[in-house]
Amino acid sequence: MLVEDEEDIRAVAELALEAVGGFTLQACGSGASALENLDAFKPQLILLDVMMPQMDGPSTLRAIRERPEFRNTPAIFMTAKVQPEEVREYLAQGAVDVIPKPFDPMTLSEKIRDIWQKLS
């Protein structure tokens, strides 16, 4: 599942993950939309933008974690805010990793696979 409020970034990430990476993807434009689609899609991994209006990435992840069946679903934050202390905070909030923005669309799916493999 991809949660990204910026339409252009979401479109590039969708293309990168589906066409280049071969992932099956549910793209959501907000945290609220992600929560609405969570049960139907049942993501194996969640890619979350950190800075979104209304419900930011950390708030969305907290709401996802309140649902027992998604308590352990790996989540990766995507953000331009990647100072070491910021990254430590994202990891402390339950993300398994952080992908810096802007990301390279040609290597995004490979980067996600690398992160996923490290969890196994």
Phi and psi in radians as a Rosetta constraint file:
Dihedral C 1 N 2 CA 2 C 2 CIRCULARHARMONIC -1.943 0.35
Dihedral N 2 CA 2 C 2 N 3 CIRCULARHARMONIC 2.226 0.35
Dihedral C 2 N 3 CA 3 C 3 CIRCULARHARMONIC -2.121 0.35
Dihedral N 3 CA 3 C 3 N 4 CIRCULARHARMONIC 1.880 0.35
Dihedral C 3 N 4 CA 4 C 4 CIRCULARHARMONIC -2.595 0.35
Dihedral N 4 CA 4 C 4 N 5 CIRCULARHARMONIC 2.168 0.35
Dihedral C 4 N 5 CA 5 C 5 CIRCULARHARMONIC -1.412 0.35
Dihedral N 5 CA 5 C 5 N 6 CIRCULARHARMONIC -0.465 0.35
Dihedral C 5 N 6 CA 6 C 6 CIRCULARHARMONIC -1.379 0.35
Dihedral N 6 CA 6 C 6 N 7 CIRCULARHARMONIC 2.028 0.35
Dihedral C 6 N 7 CA 7 C 7 CIRCULARHARMONIC -1.024 0.35
Dihedral N 7 CA 7 C 7 N 8 CIRCULARHARMONIC -0.742 0.35
Dihedral C 7 N 8 CA 8 C 8 CIRCULARHARMONIC -1.125 0.35
Dihedral N 8 CA 8 C 8 N 9 CIRCULARHARMONIC -0.783 0.35
Dihedral C 8 N 9 CA 9 C 9 CIRCULARHARMONIC -1.139 0.35
Dihedral N 9 CA 9 C 9 N 10 CIRCULARHARMONIC -0.724 0.35
Dihedral C 9 N 10 CA 10 C 10 CIRCULARHARMONIC -1.066 0.35
Dihedral N 10 CA 10 C 10 N 11 CIRCULARHARMONIC -0.742 0.35
Dihedral C 10 N 11 CA 11 C 11 CIRCULARHARMONIC -1.121 0.35
Dihedral N 11 CA 11 C 11 N 12 CIRCULARHARMONIC -0.740 0.35
Dihedral C 11 N 12 CA 12 C 12 CIRCULARHARMONIC -1.144 0.35
Dihedral N 12 CA 12 C 12 N 13 CIRCULARHARMONIC -0.778 0.35
Dihedral C 12 N 13 CA 13 C 13 CIRCULARHARMONIC -1.124 0.35
Dihedral N 13 CA 13 C 13 N 14 CIRCULARHARMONIC -0.709 0.35
Dihedral C 13 N 14 CA 14 C 14 CIRCULARHARMONIC -1.032 0.35
Dihedral N 14 CA 14 C 14 N 15 CIRCULARHARMONIC -0.837 0.35
Dihedral C 14 N 15 CA 15 C 15 CIRCULARHARMONIC -1.057 0.35
Dihedral N 15 CA 15 C 15 N 16 CIRCULARHARMONIC -0.798 0.35
Dihedral C 15 N 16 CA 16 C 16 CIRCULARHARMONIC -1.079 0.35
Dihedral N 16 CA 16 C 16 N 17 CIRCULARHARMONIC -0.729 0.35
Dihedral C 16 N 17 CA 17 C 17 CIRCULARHARMONIC -1.415 0.35
Dihedral N 17 CA 17 C 17 N 18 CIRCULARHARMONIC -0.683 0.35
Dihedral C 17 N 18 CA 18 C 18 CIRCULARHARMONIC -1.456 0.35
Dihedral N 18 CA 18 C 18 N 19 CIRCULARHARMONIC -0.993 0.35
Dihedral C 18 N 19 CA 19 C 19 CIRCULARHARMONIC -1.273 0.35
Dihedral N 19 CA 19 C 19 N 20 CIRCULARHARMONIC -0.822 0.35
Dihedral C 19 N 20 CA 20 C 20 CIRCULARHARMONIC -1.404 0.35
Dihedral N 20 CA 20 C 20 N 21 CIRCULARHARMONIC -0.793 0.35
Dihedral C 20 N 21 CA 21 C 21 CIRCULARHARMONIC -1.600 0.35
Dihedral N 21 CA 21 C 21 N 22 CIRCULARHARMONIC -0.296 0.35
Dihedral C 21 N 22 CA 22 C 22 CIRCULARHARMONIC 1.320 0.35
Dihedral N 22 CA 22 C 22 N 23 CIRCULARHARMONIC 0.292 0.35
Dihedral C 22 N 23 CA 23 C 23 CIRCULARHARMONIC -1.364 0.35
Dihedral N 23 CA 23 C 23 N 24 CIRCULARHARMONIC 2.612 0.35
Dihedral C 23 N 24 CA 24 C 24 CIRCULARHARMONIC -1.563 0.35
Dihedral N 24 CA 24 C 24 N 25 CIRCULARHARMONIC 2.209 0.35
Dihedral C 24 N 25 CA 25 C 25 CIRCULARHARMONIC -2.278 0.35
Dihedral N 25 CA 25 C 25 N 26 CIRCULARHARMONIC 2.456 0.35
Dihedral C 25 N 26 CA 26 C 26 CIRCULARHARMONIC -1.992 0.35
Dihedral N 26 CA 26 C 26 N 27 CIRCULARHARMONIC 1.992 0.35
Dihedral C 26 N 27 CA 27 C 27 CIRCULARHARMONIC -1.718 0.35
Dihedral N 27 CA 27 C 27 N 28 CIRCULARHARMONIC 2.358 0.35
Dihedral C 27 N 28 CA 28 C 28 CIRCULARHARMONIC -2.226 0.35
Dihedral N 28 CA 28 C 28 N 29 CIRCULARHARMONIC 2.465 0.35
Dihedral C 28 N 29 CA 29 C 29 CIRCULARHARMONIC -1.573 0.35
Dihedral N 29 CA 29 C 29 N 30 CIRCULARHARMONIC -0.004 0.35
Dihedral C 29 N 30 CA 30 C 30 CIRCULARHARMONIC -2.799 0.35
Dihedral N 30 CA 30 C 30 N 31 CIRCULARHARMONIC 2.880 0.35
Dihedral C 30 N 31 CA 31 C 31 CIRCULARHARMONIC -1.102 0.35
Dihedral N 31 CA 31 C 31 N 32 CIRCULARHARMONIC -0.693 0.35
Dihedral C 31 N 32 CA 32 C 32 CIRCULARHARMONIC -1.083 0.35
Dihedral N 32 CA 32 C 32 N 33 CIRCULARHARMONIC -0.733 0.35
Dihedral C 32 N 33 CA 33 C 33 CIRCULARHARMONIC -1.109 0.35
Dihedral N 33 CA 33 C 33 N 34 CIRCULARHARMONIC -0.676 0.35
Dihedral C 33 N 34 CA 34 C 34 CIRCULARHARMONIC -1.063 0.35
Dihedral N 34 CA 34 C 34 N 35 CIRCULARHARMONIC -0.778 0.35
Dihedral C 34 N 35 CA 35 C 35 CIRCULARHARMONIC -1.131 0.35
Dihedral N 35 CA 35 C 35 N 36 CIRCULARHARMONIC -0.633 0.35
Dihedral C 35 N 36 CA 36 C 36 CIRCULARHARMONIC -1.157 0.35
Dihedral N 36 CA 36 C 36 N 37 CIRCULARHARMONIC -0.594 0.35
Dihedral C 36 N 37 CA 37 C 37 CIRCULARHARMONIC -1.660 0.35
Dihedral N 37 CA 37 C 37 N 38 CIRCULARHARMONIC -0.133 0.35
Dihedral C 37 N 38 CA 38 C 38 CIRCULARHARMONIC -0.994 0.35
Dihedral N 38 CA 38 C 38 N 39 CIRCULARHARMONIC -0.916 0.35
Dihedral C 38 N 39 CA 39 C 39 CIRCULARHARMONIC -1.148 0.35
Dihedral N 39 CA 39 C 39 N 40 CIRCULARHARMONIC -0.677 0.35
Dihedral C 39 N 40 CA 40 C 40 CIRCULARHARMONIC -1.261 0.35
Dihedral N 40 CA 40 C 40 N 41 CIRCULARHARMONIC -0.688 0.35
Dihedral C 40 N 41 CA 41 C 41 CIRCULARHARMONIC -1.490 0.35
Dihedral N 41 CA 41 C 41 N 42 CIRCULARHARMONIC -0.593 0.35
Dihedral C 41 N 42 CA 42 C 42 CIRCULARHARMONIC 0.896 0.35
Dihedral N 42 CA 42 C 42 N 43 CIRCULARHARMONIC 1.145 0.35
Dihedral C 42 N 43 CA 43 C 43 CIRCULARHARMONIC -1.137 0.35
Dihedral N 43 CA 43 C 43 N 44 CIRCULARHARMONIC 2.577 0.35
Dihedral C 43 N 44 CA 44 C 44 CIRCULARHARMONIC -1.591 0.35
Dihedral N 44 CA 44 C 44 N 45 CIRCULARHARMONIC -0.286 0.35
Dihedral C 44 N 45 CA 45 C 45 CIRCULARHARMONIC -2.708 0.35
Dihedral N 45 CA 45 C 45 N 46 CIRCULARHARMONIC 2.529 0.35
Dihedral C 45 N 46 CA 46 C 46 CIRCULARHARMONIC -2.159 0.35
Dihedral N 46 CA 46 C 46 N 47 CIRCULARHARMONIC 2.212 0.35
Dihedral C 46 N 47 CA 47 C 47 CIRCULARHARMONIC -1.886 0.35
Dihedral N 47 CA 47 C 47 N 48 CIRCULARHARMONIC 2.001 0.35
Dihedral C 47 N 48 CA 48 C 48 CIRCULARHARMONIC -2.086 0.35
Dihedral N 48 CA 48 C 48 N 49 CIRCULARHARMONIC 2.233 0.35
Dihedral C 48 N 49 CA 49 C 49 CIRCULARHARMONIC -1.180 0.35
Dihedral N 49 CA 49 C 49 N 50 CIRCULARHARMONIC 2.490 0.35
Dihedral C 49 N 50 CA 50 C 50 CIRCULARHARMONIC -1.393 0.35
Dihedral N 50 CA 50 C 50 N 51 CIRCULARHARMONIC -0.850 0.35
Dihedral C 50 N 51 CA 51 C 51 CIRCULARHARMONIC -1.731 0.35
Dihedral N 51 CA 51 C 51 N 52 CIRCULARHARMONIC 1.839 0.35
Dihedral C 51 N 52 CA 52 C 52 CIRCULARHARMONIC -2.386 0.35
Dihedral N 52 CA 52 C 52 N 53 CIRCULARHARMONIC 2.627 0.35
Dihedral C 52 N 53 CA 53 C 53 CIRCULARHARMONIC -1.216 0.35
Dihedral N 53 CA 53 C 53 N 54 CIRCULARHARMONIC 2.830 0.35
Dihedral C 53 N 54 CA 54 C 54 CIRCULARHARMONIC 1.073 0.35
Dihedral N 54 CA 54 C 54 N 55 CIRCULARHARMONIC -1.258 0.35
Dihedral C 54 N 55 CA 55 C 55 CIRCULARHARMONIC -2.126 0.35
Dihedral N 55 CA 55 C 55 N 56 CIRCULARHARMONIC 1.866 0.35
Dihedral C 55 N 56 CA 56 C 56 CIRCULARHARMONIC -1.343 0.35
Dihedral N 56 CA 56 C 56 N 57 CIRCULARHARMONIC 3.084 0.35
Dihedral C 56 N 57 CA 57 C 57 CIRCULARHARMONIC -1.006 0.35
Dihedral N 57 CA 57 C 57 N 58 CIRCULARHARMONIC -0.862 0.35
Dihedral C 57 N 58 CA 58 C 58 CIRCULARHARMONIC -1.042 0.35
Dihedral N 58 CA 58 C 58 N 59 CIRCULARHARMONIC -0.696 0.35
Dihedral C 58 N 59 CA 59 C 59 CIRCULARHARMONIC -1.143 0.35
Dihedral N 59 CA 59 C 59 N 60 CIRCULARHARMONIC -0.707 0.35
Dihedral C 59 N 60 CA 60 C 60 CIRCULARHARMONIC -1.099 0.35
Dihedral N 60 CA 60 C 60 N 61 CIRCULARHARMONIC -0.769 0.35
Dihedral C 60 N 61 CA 61 C 61 CIRCULARHARMONIC -1.107 0.35
Dihedral N 61 CA 61 C 61 N 62 CIRCULARHARMONIC -0.705 0.35
Dihedral C 61 N 62 CA 62 C 62 CIRCULARHARMONIC -1.051 0.35
Dihedral N 62 CA 62 C 62 N 63 CIRCULARHARMONIC -0.740 0.35
Dihedral C 62 N 63 CA 63 C 63 CIRCULARHARMONIC -1.164 0.35
Dihedral N 63 CA 63 C 63 N 64 CIRCULARHARMONIC -0.649 0.35
Dihedral C 63 N 64 CA 64 C 64 CIRCULARHARMONIC -1.132 0.35
Dihedral N 64 CA 64 C 64 N 65 CIRCULARHARMONIC -0.736 0.35
Dihedral C 64 N 65 CA 65 C 65 CIRCULARHARMONIC -1.162 0.35
Dihedral N 65 CA 65 C 65 N 66 CIRCULARHARMONIC -0.338 0.35
Dihedral C 65 N 66 CA 66 C 66 CIRCULARHARMONIC -1.249 0.35
Dihedral N 66 CA 66 C 66 N 67 CIRCULARHARMONIC -0.284 0.35
Dihedral C 66 N 67 CA 67 C 67 CIRCULARHARMONIC -1.623 0.35
Dihedral N 67 CA 67 C 67 N 68 CIRCULARHARMONIC 2.015 0.35
Dihedral C 67 N 68 CA 68 C 68 CIRCULARHARMONIC -0.901 0.35
Dihedral N 68 CA 68 C 68 N 69 CIRCULARHARMONIC -0.678 0.35
Dihedral C 68 N 69 CA 69 C 69 CIRCULARHARMONIC -1.248 0.35
Dihedral N 69 CA 69 C 69 N 70 CIRCULARHARMONIC -0.212 0.35
Dihedral C 69 N 70 CA 70 C 70 CIRCULARHARMONIC -2.060 0.35
Dihedral N 70 CA 70 C 70 N 71 CIRCULARHARMONIC 0.209 0.35
Dihedral C 70 N 71 CA 71 C 71 CIRCULARHARMONIC -1.053 0.35
Dihedral N 71 CA 71 C 71 N 72 CIRCULARHARMONIC -0.573 0.35
Dihedral C 71 N 72 CA 72 C 72 CIRCULARHARMONIC -1.936 0.35
Dihedral N 72 CA 72 C 72 N 73 CIRCULARHARMONIC 0.174 0.35
Dihedral C 72 N 73 CA 73 C 73 CIRCULARHARMONIC -1.183 0.35
Dihedral N 73 CA 73 C 73 N 74 CIRCULARHARMONIC 2.166 0.35
Dihedral C 73 N 74 CA 74 C 74 CIRCULARHARMONIC -1.058 0.35
Dihedral N 74 CA 74 C 74 N 75 CIRCULARHARMONIC 2.435 0.35
Dihedral C 74 N 75 CA 75 C 75 CIRCULARHARMONIC -2.239 0.35
Dihedral N 75 CA 75 C 75 N 76 CIRCULARHARMONIC 2.407 0.35
Dihedral C 75 N 76 CA 76 C 76 CIRCULARHARMONIC -2.111 0.35
Dihedral N 76 CA 76 C 76 N 77 CIRCULARHARMONIC 2.270 0.35
Dihedral C 76 N 77 CA 77 C 77 CIRCULARHARMONIC -1.565 0.35
Dihedral N 77 CA 77 C 77 N 78 CIRCULARHARMONIC 2.498 0.35
Dihedral C 77 N 78 CA 78 C 78 CIRCULARHARMONIC -2.031 0.35
Dihedral N 78 CA 78 C 78 N 79 CIRCULARHARMONIC 2.238 0.35
Dihedral C 78 N 79 CA 79 C 79 CIRCULARHARMONIC -2.850 0.35
Dihedral N 79 CA 79 C 79 N 80 CIRCULARHARMONIC 2.716 0.35
Dihedral C 79 N 80 CA 80 C 80 CIRCULARHARMONIC -1.482 0.35
Dihedral N 80 CA 80 C 80 N 81 CIRCULARHARMONIC -0.236 0.35
Dihedral C 80 N 81 CA 81 C 81 CIRCULARHARMONIC -1.563 0.35
Dihedral N 81 CA 81 C 81 N 82 CIRCULARHARMONIC 1.579 0.35
Dihedral C 81 N 82 CA 82 C 82 CIRCULARHARMONIC -2.208 0.35
Dihedral N 82 CA 82 C 82 N 83 CIRCULARHARMONIC 0.611 0.35
Dihedral C 82 N 83 CA 83 C 83 CIRCULARHARMONIC -1.149 0.35
Dihedral N 83 CA 83 C 83 N 84 CIRCULARHARMONIC 2.607 0.35
Dihedral C 83 N 84 CA 84 C 84 CIRCULARHARMONIC -0.872 0.35
Dihedral N 84 CA 84 C 84 N 85 CIRCULARHARMONIC -0.734 0.35
Dihedral C 84 N 85 CA 85 C 85 CIRCULARHARMONIC -1.204 0.35
Dihedral N 85 CA 85 C 85 N 86 CIRCULARHARMONIC -0.559 0.35
Dihedral C 85 N 86 CA 86 C 86 CIRCULARHARMONIC -1.189 0.35
Dihedral N 86 CA 86 C 86 N 87 CIRCULARHARMONIC -0.765 0.35
Dihedral C 86 N 87 CA 87 C 87 CIRCULARHARMONIC -1.079 0.35
Dihedral N 87 CA 87 C 87 N 88 CIRCULARHARMONIC -0.759 0.35
Dihedral C 87 N 88 CA 88 C 88 CIRCULARHARMONIC -1.021 0.35
Dihedral N 88 CA 88 C 88 N 89 CIRCULARHARMONIC -0.704 0.35
Dihedral C 88 N 89 CA 89 C 89 CIRCULARHARMONIC -1.142 0.35
Dihedral N 89 CA 89 C 89 N 90 CIRCULARHARMONIC -0.742 0.35
Dihedral C 89 N 90 CA 90 C 90 CIRCULARHARMONIC -1.089 0.35
Dihedral N 90 CA 90 C 90 N 91 CIRCULARHARMONIC -0.722 0.35
Dihedral C 90 N 91 CA 91 C 91 CIRCULARHARMONIC -1.162 0.35
Dihedral N 91 CA 91 C 91 N 92 CIRCULARHARMONIC -0.681 0.35
Dihedral C 91 N 92 CA 92 C 92 CIRCULARHARMONIC -1.140 0.35
Dihedral N 92 CA 92 C 92 N 93 CIRCULARHARMONIC -0.467 0.35
Dihedral C 92 N 93 CA 93 C 93 CIRCULARHARMONIC -1.430 0.35
Dihedral N 93 CA 93 C 93 N 94 CIRCULARHARMONIC -0.044 0.35
Dihedral C 93 N 94 CA 94 C 94 CIRCULARHARMONIC 1.973 0.35
Dihedral N 94 CA 94 C 94 N 95 CIRCULARHARMONIC 0.002 0.35
Dihedral C 94 N 95 CA 95 C 95 CIRCULARHARMONIC -1.273 0.35
Dihedral N 95 CA 95 C 95 N 96 CIRCULARHARMONIC 2.572 0.35
Dihedral C 95 N 96 CA 96 C 96 CIRCULARHARMONIC -1.529 0.35
Dihedral N 96 CA 96 C 96 N 97 CIRCULARHARMONIC -0.338 0.35
Dihedral C 96 N 97 CA 97 C 97 CIRCULARHARMONIC -2.924 0.35
Dihedral N 97 CA 97 C 97 N 98 CIRCULARHARMONIC 3.038 0.35
Dihedral C 97 N 98 CA 98 C 98 CIRCULARHARMONIC -2.329 0.35
Dihedral N 98 CA 98 C 98 N 99 CIRCULARHARMONIC 2.279 0.35
Dihedral C 98 N 99 CA 99 C 99 CIRCULARHARMONIC -1.865 0.35
Dihedral N 99 CA 99 C 99 N 100 CIRCULARHARMONIC 2.132 0.35
Dihedral C 99 N 100 CA 100 C 100 CIRCULARHARMONIC -1.233 0.35
Dihedral N 100 CA 100 C 100 N 101 CIRCULARHARMONIC 2.537 0.35
Dihedral C 100 N 101 CA 101 C 101 CIRCULARHARMONIC -1.823 0.35
Dihedral N 101 CA 101 C 101 N 102 CIRCULARHARMONIC 2.503 0.35
Dihedral C 101 N 102 CA 102 C 102 CIRCULARHARMONIC -1.280 0.35
Dihedral N 102 CA 102 C 102 N 103 CIRCULARHARMONIC 2.568 0.35
Dihedral C 102 N 103 CA 103 C 103 CIRCULARHARMONIC -1.785 0.35
Dihedral N 103 CA 103 C 103 N 104 CIRCULARHARMONIC 2.792 0.35
Dihedral C 103 N 104 CA 104 C 104 CIRCULARHARMONIC -1.561 0.35
Dihedral N 104 CA 104 C 104 N 105 CIRCULARHARMONIC 2.001 0.35
Dihedral C 104 N 105 CA 105 C 105 CIRCULARHARMONIC -1.041 0.35
Dihedral N 105 CA 105 C 105 N 106 CIRCULARHARMONIC -0.490 0.35
Dihedral C 105 N 106 CA 106 C 106 CIRCULARHARMONIC -1.334 0.35
Dihedral N 106 CA 106 C 106 N 107 CIRCULARHARMONIC -0.341 0.35
Dihedral C 106 N 107 CA 107 C 107 CIRCULARHARMONIC -2.024 0.35
Dihedral N 107 CA 107 C 107 N 108 CIRCULARHARMONIC -0.005 0.35
Dihedral C 107 N 108 CA 108 C 108 CIRCULARHARMONIC -1.026 0.35
Dihedral N 108 CA 108 C 108 N 109 CIRCULARHARMONIC -0.841 0.35
Dihedral C 108 N 109 CA 109 C 109 CIRCULARHARMONIC -1.144 0.35
Dihedral N 109 CA 109 C 109 N 110 CIRCULARHARMONIC -0.640 0.35
Dihedral C 109 N 110 CA 110 C 110 CIRCULARHARMONIC -1.129 0.35
Dihedral N 110 CA 110 C 110 N 111 CIRCULARHARMONIC -0.731 0.35
Dihedral C 110 N 111 CA 111 C 111 CIRCULARHARMONIC -1.083 0.35
Dihedral N 111 CA 111 C 111 N 112 CIRCULARHARMONIC -0.745 0.35
Dihedral C 111 N 112 CA 112 C 112 CIRCULARHARMONIC -1.140 0.35
Dihedral N 112 CA 112 C 112 N 113 CIRCULARHARMONIC -0.735 0.35
Dihedral C 112 N 113 CA 113 C 113 CIRCULARHARMONIC -1.065 0.35
Dihedral N 113 CA 113 C 113 N 114 CIRCULARHARMONIC -0.708 0.35
Dihedral C 113 N 114 CA 114 C 114 CIRCULARHARMONIC -1.061 0.35
Dihedral N 114 CA 114 C 114 N 115 CIRCULARHARMONIC -0.796 0.35
Dihedral C 114 N 115 CA 115 C 115 CIRCULARHARMONIC -1.083 0.35
Dihedral N 115 CA 115 C 115 N 116 CIRCULARHARMONIC -0.799 0.35
Dihedral C 115 N 116 CA 116 C 116 CIRCULARHARMONIC -1.058 0.35
Dihedral N 116 CA 116 C 116 N 117 CIRCULARHARMONIC -0.750 0.35
Dihedral C 116 N 117 CA 117 C 117 CIRCULARHARMONIC -1.121 0.35
Dihedral N 117 CA 117 C 117 N 118 CIRCULARHARMONIC -0.612 0.35
Dihedral C 117 N 118 CA 118 C 118 CIRCULARHARMONIC -1.150 0.35
Dihedral N 118 CA 118 C 118 N 119 CIRCULARHARMONIC -0.391 0.35
Dihedral C 118 N 119 CA 119 C 119 CIRCULARHARMONIC -1.385 0.35
Dihedral N 119 CA 119 C 119 N 120 CIRCULARHARMONIC -0.345 0.35
